[in-house]
Amino acid sequence: MKKIGHPSNAMVHIDPAIAARMVMASADVAILMDRDGTVIDVSLATEARLPSEFGDWLGRPWLDTLAPDSRNKGQQLLADAVAGLPGRLREINHIVHAGTATVPLRYSAIRVDDDGKVLAIGRDLRALAALQQQLVQFQQSMEREYSRLRAADTRYRVLFQLTSEPILIADATGRRISEANPAALALLGVPQNRISGRTLQSVFVDKGGDALQETIAVAASGALAMPATLRLTEGGKTVNVHVSLFRQDGSSYFLLRLLSGPDRTDASPVAAKVVDSVIERFPDAFVLTTGDGVIRSANTAFLDLTGLIGLHAAIGQNLDQWLGRVGVDFGVLKASLKASMARSTMLRFPLLVSMGPRVTTSAS
């Protein structure tokens, strides 16, 4: 391909009408001004859809149409063009709609004759500005979300460190301990630098070798795992180990709560026996709750009635959310039960609630 050494010589014989069409093909607006910046002529591309105010600039100083933040750039653009200097592209904002809005354009300008007339060619940047604004909003949204997550992480760290309940966190793949709160370190009697990286099996003495594994396997499946009673390697203390699964950053972890003494979260042996042998066989929905309405156990009919996928989705939830009037109906049930039993015996918890065609309650 032959290179053109002097473009000015090659273009000198182009018809003026063709030159005008070439200008408009490369621009959304073309403005002809005298050396003082007064607008002599304005040409708008048909598809540009620029405000009609652009056509009212004839006879007006072009600089008067610019936003205050673009005046200096507009003056420099004109000065470079009048001086015949190769000016650079400049992004300039025009005031429109009585000063209530601005239209951004990217301009280049050249001197077209010896009298200093200047031709300024502009490209509409509104589409680009809209994309930039969307990017800014997205970045701000990401920053807000990051701040929210950072605040949540801070709250989690404070709770994790201050809770009196011993807690261990282990990765689900290698089952190695990654974190332990101060209560767990005190219970185990080991410093932080000796607990991280240890396997769960090394912390507990499991004579049968199956209790911990079974509990972990159930938790890994997403179901509610029954606690395992194990003895600690350090100190030999017996604890009830409650295991639950959670995900973070695409990885799975086990959260182990080490509770000493009787299991505080399970129903009494009598209540458990009732639920296992009698309530499960009932066609009506039955649920075992604490005095505050927190569910401790439920039968299959209750799960079918509420649409829950399993018992683990019910335990720990408040029965109130499945009753007609949140914050009212459970209080009515409890008050009614107190009144009916006042003459014979004191009300005891947990509560056993039937949710069949006619709601009934009784004390366990």
Secondary structure, DSSP 8 states (H G I E B T S, - for coil): ----S-HHHHHTTS-HHHHHHHHHHT-SEEEEE-TT-BEEEEEE-GGG---GGGGG-TTSBGGGGB-GGGHHHHHHHHHHHHTT-----EEEEEEETTTTEEEEEEEEEEE-STT--EEEEEEE-HHHHHHHHHHHHHHHHHHHHHHHHHHHHHHHHHHHHH-SS-EEEEETTT-BEEEE-HHHHHHHT--HHHHTT-BGGGTEE-SSS-HHHHHHHHHHTTS----EEEEETTT--EEEEEEEEEEETTEEEEEEEEEESS-SSS--HHHHHHHHHTGGG-SS-EEEE-TT-BEEEE-HHHHHHHT-SSGGGTTTSBGGGGSSSTTTHHHHHHHHHHHHHTTT----SSEEEE-SSS-EEEE-
